């Protein structure tokens, strides 16, 4: 049984043996890499459109958070350097036409970061108003679509053993789902054969981003 959910910003970790442990809170994390040897790694950052991938990468790279980010068309790459480690962060578009590209970028990566909008309360069809819909909206449709896309990616050839970090973004919003809820809804326990972690973050408030960097830096140092 999974531990009960913590407040926004809590962190759960899932290993290939299905064990769940708690990590330190963000204010106790030191992102400095011990040692002097430089290293670089490629990180594939994916997730559905509007999950906050581009804002996350911008903030990690030292930029400012902006609410009205332009959706990524194709891909963008930003370098994030901390100490002797350089992360080449490949931000891949999350629109339907770009999701098949994820499988092309992920195999060459040292880690996959999957960003999900933890506050998503259902997908609206473009151009359709609430009062025009005959059926009530499925409030979990966004998470369900994210689950399908994630599992399709991790089951792809040459992606099986790449470490996975799932980020539930927008934890600053009252409607956000807890880490434990995301673990269940995304069925992360069924993803085996690799290290799997799930963090609650806020790119806007920079909550737990130091923990994200530590996780990635640890992958570069192995």
Buried (B, 14 or more C-beta within 10 A) or exposed (E): EBEEBBEBBBBBBBEEEEEBEEBEBBEEBEBEBEEEEEBEBBBBBBBBBBBBBBBBBBBBEEEEBEEEBEEBEEBBEBEBEBBBBBBBBBBBBBEEEBBEBBBEBBBEBBBBBBBBBBBBBBBEEEEEEEEEEEEEBEEBBBBBBBBEBBBEBBEBEEBEEBBBBBBBBBBBBEEBBBBBBBBBBBEBEEBEEBBBBBBBBBBBBBBBBBBBBBBBBBBBBE
